Amino acid sequence: NAESLYSPPAKEELQDDLRQQMLRIPYEDLEEQMEALRYFKKAHVLRVAASELKGTLPLMKVSDYLTWIAEVVLDSVLQMAWRSLTARYGHPSARDSAGQAAFLIVGYGKLGGIELGYGSDLDLVFLYDAAPRGVTDGAKSIDNLVFFTRLGQRIIHLLTATTPSGTLYEVDMRLRPSGNAGLLVSSLDAFAE
């Protein structure tokens, strides 16, 4: 649609668009979900590029929109990975009985600086907050650290796996506290220390 091609949507509209697309796909159809994410990204990057070429989107706003697309995709990928792992292992135990375990994706580099370009990779750091020696509450329980490590691995897989539509994003995890030599995920306490 030429009317919408030259006016990329705001972040809230991106979130709503992707949410609606993902609701149409059965929960267990991971391949179709991955294809939908790749199509979503390509369609919206095309809108940004067309708007930039047409002059309806100032150059300084291009990186904002590209960053919003990445943030919306990351949020969806995190939800997919979380649902998959909690269905298998249950929820990780929280620090205290009143709280919930939490997972955070921190964007560094161009993502964190809201400066993404068309070919930018994502510099990510994964943090979690949960009971240090806790386990998940599922029938097949695992340690919290193992759960969050698998969650990080799953997120990376969903972003970098090659499908007929290509990859979503290249991911760079070298900026985490211990670089490539350290754990894939860090607890909030260890990160603060």
C-alpha positions as CSV (number, residue, x, y, z in Angstrom):
1,N,0.0,0.0,0.0
2,A,1.7,3.2,-1.2
3,E,0.0,5.3,1.5
4,S,1.5,3.2,4.3
5,L,4.8,2.4,2.5
6,Y,6.2,5.9,3.1
7,S,5.1,6.2,6.7
8,P,6.6,3.6,9.1
9,P,4.6,2.9,12.2
10,A,5.5,4.0,15.7
11,K,6.8,1.4,18.2
12,E,3.4,0.7,19.7
13,E,1.9,0.0,16.3
14,L,4.9,-2.3,15.5
15,Q,4.2,-4.2,18.7
16,D,0.5,-4.5,18.0
17,D,1.2,-5.6,14.4
18,L,3.6,-8.3,15.4
19,R,1.4,-9.5,18.2
20,Q,-1.6,-9.9,15.8
21,Q,0.5,-11.8,13.3
22,M,1.9,-14.2,15.9
23,L,-1.6,-14.9,17.4
24,R,-2.6,-16.3,14.0
25,I,0.1,-19.0,14.2
26,P,-0.3,-22.1,16.3
27,Y,1.8,-22.1,19.4
28,E,3.6,-25.3,18.5
29,D,4.5,-24.2,14.9
30,L,8.0,-22.8,15.6
31,E,9.1,-22.8,12.0
32,E,6.1,-20.7,11.0
33,Q,6.7,-18.3,13.9
34,M,10.3,-17.9,12.8
35,E,9.2,-17.2,9.3
36,A,6.6,-14.7,10.5
37,L,9.3,-12.8,12.5
38,R,11.6,-12.6,9.5
39,Y,8.8,-11.4,7.2
40,F,7.8,-8.8,9.8
41,K,11.3,-7.5,10.0
42,K,11.8,-7.4,6.2
43,A,8.4,-5.7,5.6
44,H,9.1,-3.0,8.2
45,V,12.7,-2.4,7.2
46,L,11.4,-2.0,3.6
47,R,9.0,0.7,4.9
48,V,11.9,2.5,6.6
49,A,14.1,2.3,3.5
50,A,11.3,3.5,1.2
51,S,10.5,6.4,3.6
52,E,14.2,7.4,3.7
53,L,14.5,7.3,-0.1
54,K,11.2,9.2,-0.6
55,G,12.3,11.8,2.0
56,T,9.3,11.4,4.3
57,L,11.6,10.1,7.1
58,P,14.5,12.3,8.1
59,L,17.9,10.5,8.2
60,M,18.2,11.0,12.0
61,K,14.9,9.1,12.5
62,V,15.9,6.0,10.4
63,S,18.0,4.5,13.2
64,D,15.2,5.1,15.6
65,Y,12.8,3.0,13.5
66,L,15.3,0.3,12.8
67,T,16.0,0.1,16.6
68,W,12.3,-0.1,17.4
69,I,11.9,-3.0,14.9
70,A,14.8,-4.9,16.6
71,E,13.3,-4.2,20.1
72,V,9.9,-5.5,19.1
73,V,11.4,-8.6,17.5
74,L,13.6,-9.2,20.6
75,D,10.5,-8.9,22.9
76,S,8.7,-11.5,20.8
77,V,11.7,-13.8,20.6
78,L,12.0,-13.6,24.4
79,Q,8.3,-14.5,24.8
80,M,8.6,-17.4,22.5
81,A,11.7,-18.8,24.2
82,W,10.2,-18.2,27.7
83,R,7.0,-20.1,26.8
84,S,8.9,-23.0,25.3
85,L,11.2,-23.5,28.3
86,T,8.6,-22.9,31.0
87,A,6.3,-25.5,29.3
88,R,9.1,-28.0,29.5
89,Y,10.8,-27.2,32.9
90,G,8.3,-25.0,34.8
91,H,9.1,-21.5,36.1
92,P,12.4,-20.6,37.8
93,S,12.2,-20.0,41.5
94,A,12.3,-16.4,42.7
95,R,14.5,-14.9,45.3
96,D,11.7,-14.6,47.7
97,S,8.2,-16.1,47.9
98,A,6.5,-12.7,47.0
99,G,8.5,-12.1,43.8
100,Q,9.0,-13.7,40.4
101,A,12.2,-14.6,38.6
102,A,13.1,-12.1,35.9
103,F,15.2,-12.1,32.7
104,L,16.5,-9.0,31.0
105,I,18.0,-8.4,27.6
106,V,20.4,-5.4,27.6
107,G,21.2,-3.9,24.2
108,Y,24.8,-2.4,23.9
109,G,26.4,-0.9,20.9
110,K,24.2,0.5,18.2
111,L,21.1,-1.2,19.6
112,G,21.6,0.4,23.0
113,G,22.5,3.7,21.5
114,I,19.3,3.7,19.3
115,E,21.7,3.9,16.2
116,L,20.9,0.7,14.3
117,G,21.7,0.6,10.6
118,Y,20.3,-1.7,8.0
119,G,23.0,-4.3,8.4
120,S,23.8,-3.9,12.1
121,D,24.2,-6.8,14.4
122,L,22.8,-6.9,17.9
123,D,25.3,-6.5,20.8
124,L,23.4,-8.2,23.7
125,V,23.9,-9.1,27.4
126,F,21.6,-11.4,29.2
127,L,20.8,-10.9,32.9
128,Y,18.6,-12.7,35.3
129,D,17.3,-12.3,38.8
130,A,16.2,-15.5,40.6
131,A,17.0,-17.6,43.6
132,P,20.8,-18.3,43.5
133,R,20.5,-22.0,44.2
134,G,16.9,-22.4,43.1
135,V,15.3,-24.8,40.7
136,T,12.3,-24.6,38.3
137,D,8.9,-25.8,39.5
138,G,8.1,-28.2,36.6
139,A,7.9,-32.0,36.6
140,K,11.3,-32.0,34.9
141,S,13.0,-29.4,37.1
142,I,16.5,-27.9,36.4
143,D,18.7,-25.4,38.2
144,N,17.8,-21.7,37.7
145,L,21.2,-21.0,36.1
146,V,20.7,-23.9,33.6
147,F,17.2,-22.6,32.8
148,F,18.4,-19.1,32.1
149,T,21.4,-20.3,30.1
150,R,19.1,-22.4,27.9
151,L,16.8,-19.4,27.6
152,G,19.8,-17.3,26.3
153,Q,20.8,-20.1,23.9
154,R,17.2,-20.4,22.6
155,I,17.0,-16.6,22.0
156,I,20.2,-16.6,20.1
157,H,19.0,-19.6,18.1
158,L,15.7,-17.9,17.2
159,L,17.5,-14.8,16.1
160,T,20.4,-16.4,14.1
161,A,18.9,-19.6,12.6
162,T,18.7,-19.6,8.9
163,T,15.3,-20.3,7.4
164,P,14.1,-19.9,3.8
165,S,13.7,-16.2,4.6
166,G,17.2,-15.9,6.1
167,T,18.2,-14.9,9.6
168,L,16.7,-12.2,11.8
169,Y,19.9,-10.7,13.2
170,E,23.5,-11.6,13.8
171,V,24.2,-11.5,17.5
172,D,27.4,-10.4,19.2
173,M,27.7,-11.6,22.8
174,R,31.3,-10.5,23.4
175,L,30.4,-7.4,25.4
176,R,29.2,-9.4,28.4
177,P,31.2,-8.9,31.6
178,S,33.7,-11.8,30.9
179,G,33.5,-11.7,27.2
180,N,33.4,-14.9,25.3
181,A,35.1,-16.7,28.2
182,G,32.3,-16.0,30.6
183,L,28.9,-17.4,31.2
184,L,26.2,-16.7,28.6
185,V,23.9,-15.2,31.3
186,S,24.8,-13.3,34.5
187,S,22.9,-12.8,37.6
188,L,22.0,-9.2,38.5
189,D,24.2,-9.5,41.6
190,A,27.2,-10.8,39.7
191,F,26.7,-8.1,37.0
192,A,26.6,-5.4,39.6
193,E,29.7,-6.7,41.3
